[in-house]
Amino acid sequence: MRWSERRTRFRALFAGDRCVHPGSVFDPLSARIAEELGFEAGMFAGSVASLTVLGAPDLIVLTLSEFAEQAYRINRAGELPLMVDADHGYGNALNVTRTVEELEAAGVSGLSIEDTLLPQSFGSLDKAQLISVEEGAGKMRAALAGRRDPKLLIAGRTSAVSIAGVDDAMRRIAAYEAAGVDAIFLIGVKTKEQLQALRGVVKLPFILGGAGPEIADLDYLSGMGVRLCLQSHAPIMAAVQATYDTLKALRDGTPPKELKGIATPDTMKRLTRAADYRMWTEDFLGGS
């Protein structure tokens, strides 16, 4: 499949002057819903992938191939540009290069590589750690080396603000900008003071995750060079709750026709593109 056009649209978001919220997606149907509702981009997080593919918490037990395969399923379902969280690149800098190759082939429009020490090391329970700035910058260079399509956006991601403080975060994002990444993905920025300090260090566009309520204003974020601001990953949690409630109701004896919150047949036909399949069936299997 050809991914260039959606990558061009995704790049245009970062070249523009507005911050948008991506739609958190986890499978083909959720991506089609986000596209139908007008989201400019989708976001597929590593934590969401672990839930979707393994039914497991975000502990880096998911493999690269599992992540890339699900990303491909999402991408082939529509035209929504997809940003993905590639965690630490599934290993060292050499693994990062391989990660970029696989995710580019899976059709993603953008990806981030982070500098958190992953997977969790022995004796570090509930204590997130960072790799060195030098190793982080090396991973960013390795990510760029793995890219074949120059339109693929690569972001350097760090949680240093909440782990090591703003000063450390400033050193890291300056190093990642120097390494050549296209954007900076910041996790855990809570205040305007923090964001202003970080903005003073680099010129690259920002992506924010876990932003605090003090800065959760799209106009303000737009003026600060933020182009994507995540809104948590509520859709998959809502889907889990809806599935749980439906199965429980059935188990408790509720007749199927009395179930609440069920998608209508028209909605299911639209999202599964039943009309297209009907047309193809008539054209290819009709016997005329």
C-alpha positions as a printed Julia matrix, in Angstrom:
288×3 Matrix{Float64}:
   0.0     0.0     0.0
   1.01    3.63   -0.48
   1.41    5.68    2.67
   2.92    8.88    1.28
  -0.24   10.98    1.03
  -1.26   10.53    4.65
   2.3    11.25    5.78
   2.16   14.49    3.81
  -1.05   15.46    5.64
   0.51   14.54    8.98
   3.58   16.64    8.27
   1.3    19.55    7.37
  -0.09   19.5    10.92
   3.39   20.09   12.28
   4.12   22.79    9.72
   0.89   24.57   10.62
   0.01   26.9    13.48
  -2.64   24.92   15.39
  -2.57   22.25   18.08
  -4.99   19.34   17.65
  -6.05   16.36   19.72
  -5.37   13.02   18.03
  -7.93   10.26   18.39
  -6.7     7.37   20.52
  -7.29    4.24   18.42
  -6.58    0.57   18.93
  -7.98   -1.41   15.98
  -9.42   -0.93   12.47
 -12.93   -0.05   13.61
 -11.81    2.51   16.19
  -9.59    4.11   13.53
 -12.51    4.32   11.11
 -14.64    5.92   13.8
 -11.93    8.53   14.49
 -11.62    9.23   10.77
 -15.39    9.54   10.34
 -15.58   11.99   13.26
 -12.99   14.25   11.69
  -9.88   13.65   13.79
  -6.83   14.9    11.94
  -4.68   12.01   13.18
  -4.85    8.83   15.2
  -2.63    7.86   18.13
  -1.68    4.24   18.84
   0.19    3.95   22.12
   2.36    1.11   23.34
   0.2     0.77   26.43
  -2.94    0.49   24.3
  -1.25   -2.08   22.06
  -0.37   -4.19   25.08
  -4.0    -4.11   26.18
  -5.35   -4.85   22.72
  -2.94   -7.59   21.65
  -2.06   -9.24   24.95
  -4.59   -8.09   27.51
  -1.56   -7.13   29.59
  -0.41   -3.97   31.4
   2.19   -1.64   29.92
   5.31   -3.51   31.02
   7.06   -3.87   27.64
   6.12   -7.53   27.21
   4.72   -6.76   23.75
   7.07   -7.52   20.86
   7.93   -5.3    17.9
   6.29   -7.67   15.44
   3.05   -7.7    17.44
   3.02   -3.91   17.63
   3.84   -3.43   13.95
   1.2    -5.96   12.86
  -1.54   -4.16   14.79
  -0.38   -0.8    13.44
  -0.62   -2.21    9.93
  -4.15   -3.48   10.55
  -5.13    0.0    11.71
  -3.48    1.72    8.76
  -4.94   -0.49    6.06
  -8.47    0.16    7.36
  -8.59    3.78    6.25
  -6.69    6.95    5.45
  -6.18    8.39    8.93
  -2.54    9.42    9.57
  -1.31    7.35   12.5
   1.19    8.44   15.15
   2.6     5.58   17.21
   4.5     5.33   20.45
   7.39    2.98   19.69
   8.52    3.01   23.33
  12.3     2.57   23.64
  12.61    1.07   20.15
  12.53   -2.47   21.56
  16.18   -2.53   22.56
  19.35   -0.58   21.95
  20.14    1.77   19.08
  20.48   -1.08   16.58
  17.04   -2.32   17.55
  15.72    1.22   17.11
  16.79    1.2    13.46
  14.95   -2.08   12.94
  11.89   -0.69   14.74
  11.7     2.29   12.4
  12.04    0.05    9.35
   9.2    -2.2    10.49
   6.85    0.6    11.49
   7.51    2.55    8.31
   6.6    -0.58    6.34
   3.44   -0.87    8.47
   2.32    2.53    7.22
   2.65    4.78   10.25
   2.89    8.5     9.6
   4.9     9.32   12.71
   6.59    7.53   15.58
   8.38    8.4    18.79
  11.42    6.86   20.44
  11.83    7.51   24.15
  14.75    7.68   26.54
  13.21    5.78   29.45
  15.2     2.75   30.6
  13.02   -0.11   29.39
  12.11   -2.8    30.15
  12.21   -2.29   33.9
  15.51   -3.37   35.41
  15.98   -5.54   38.5
  15.55   -3.62   41.74
  13.85   -0.6    40.16
  10.24   -1.43   41.06
   8.0     1.64   40.52
  11.09    3.83   39.95
  11.26    4.97   36.34
  14.8     5.6    35.13
  16.3     7.32   32.11
  19.16    6.29   29.88
  21.97    8.79   29.49
  21.56   11.79   27.24
  24.33   10.42   25.03
  22.61    7.06   24.59
  19.3     8.8    23.98
  20.82   10.95   21.25
  22.35    7.83   19.74
  18.94    6.22   19.59
  17.56    9.26   17.8
  20.33    9.11   15.2
  19.69    5.39   14.78
  15.98    6.06   14.24
  16.76    8.55   11.49
  19.16    6.07    9.9
  16.35    3.51    9.7
  14.0     5.86    7.87
  13.58    5.37    4.12
  10.63    7.67    3.45
  11.66   11.23    4.34
   8.0    12.08    4.97
   7.87    9.75    7.98
   7.96   11.95   11.09
  10.29   10.88   13.91
   9.91   12.4    17.37
  12.28   12.2    20.31
  10.29   11.45   23.45
  11.24   12.04   27.06
   9.58   11.83   30.47
  12.48   13.67   32.08
  10.28   16.5    33.38
   8.57   14.2    35.88
  11.53   11.86   36.47
  14.58   14.12   36.64
  13.28   17.69   36.41
  13.02   20.45   33.85
  16.75   21.2    33.67
  17.51   17.61   32.68
  14.64   17.65   30.19
  16.08   20.79   28.62
  19.46   19.11   28.08
  17.81   16.09   26.54
  15.58   17.85   24.07
  18.46   20.08   22.95
  20.51   16.96   22.26
  17.65   15.29   20.39
  17.08   18.37   18.26
  20.79   18.38   17.44
  20.51   14.69   16.48
  18.01   15.69   13.8
  14.57   14.53   14.96
  11.49   16.22   13.53
   9.61   16.88   16.78
   9.87   16.58   20.56
   7.38   14.46   22.51
   7.13   15.6    26.13
   5.44   13.55   28.84
   4.3    15.03   32.14
   4.49   18.78   31.51
   2.08   20.29   34.03
   2.65   24.04   34.17
   3.12   27.0    31.86
   6.44   27.69   33.55
   7.72   24.24   32.6
   6.48   24.49   29.03
   7.94   27.96   28.55
  11.33   26.82   29.83
  11.35   23.9    27.42
  10.15   26.02   24.51
  13.09   28.34   25.07
  15.56   25.54   24.36
  14.45   24.17   20.98
  12.56   25.31   17.92
  11.02   21.96   17.01
   7.26   21.4    17.28
   6.06   19.69   20.45
   3.81   16.73   21.14
   2.41   16.54   24.67
   1.19   13.58   26.68
  -0.11   13.75   30.23
  -0.35   17.53   30.11
  -1.63   19.29   33.23
  -4.92   21.21   33.34
  -3.08   24.52   33.65
  -1.9    24.25   30.05
  -4.83   22.3    28.56
  -5.98   25.09   26.25
  -5.58   24.61   22.52
  -5.07   28.3    21.79
  -2.3    28.56   24.36
  -0.69   25.32   23.22
  -0.84   26.44   19.6
   1.06   29.58   20.48
   3.68   27.51   22.28
   4.43   25.4    19.22
   2.54   22.33   20.39
   0.99   20.52   17.45
  -0.42   17.36   19.06
  -1.79   17.08   22.6
  -2.98   13.66   23.72
  -6.23   13.27   25.65
  -5.5     9.98   27.41
  -6.57    6.62   26.01
 -10.15    6.55   27.18
 -11.65    4.89   24.07
 -10.18    1.45   24.75
 -11.18    1.67   28.41
 -14.7     2.62   27.35
 -14.75   -0.34   24.97
 -13.63   -2.67   27.77
 -16.35   -1.39   30.08
 -19.03   -1.65   27.39
 -18.01   -5.23   26.6
 -17.98   -6.13   30.28
 -21.4    -4.6    30.87
 -22.89   -6.32   27.83
 -21.53   -9.75   28.69
 -22.61   -9.35   32.31
 -26.1    -8.38   31.24
 -26.34  -11.44   29.0
 -24.97  -13.68   31.73
 -27.52  -12.25   34.16
 -30.36  -13.09   31.8
 -31.04   -9.86   29.93
 -32.59  -10.66   26.53
 -30.37   -9.49   23.64
 -33.09   -7.14   22.37
 -33.07   -5.3    25.72
 -29.33   -4.61   25.82
 -28.23   -0.99   26.1
 -25.53    0.84   24.17
 -25.45   -1.49   21.18
 -24.37   -0.11   17.81
 -27.21    0.02   15.33
 -27.13   -2.18   12.22
 -26.68    0.96   10.1
 -23.68    2.03   12.16
 -22.09   -1.41   11.84
 -22.72   -1.52    8.1
 -21.17    1.92    7.65
 -18.08    1.23    9.75
 -17.47   -2.18    8.17
 -18.05   -0.68    4.7
 -20.72   -3.22    3.93
 -21.84   -1.31    0.82
 -18.37   -1.68   -0.71
 -18.31   -5.38    0.01
 -21.79   -5.75   -1.46
 -20.66   -4.0    -4.63
 -17.55   -6.17   -4.89
 -19.61   -9.28   -4.29
 -21.97   -8.36   -7.11
 -19.11   -7.43   -9.45
 -16.88  -10.41   -8.79
 -19.24  -13.15   -7.66
 -22.48  -12.2    -9.37
 -21.97  -14.59  -12.26
 -22.9   -12.13  -14.98
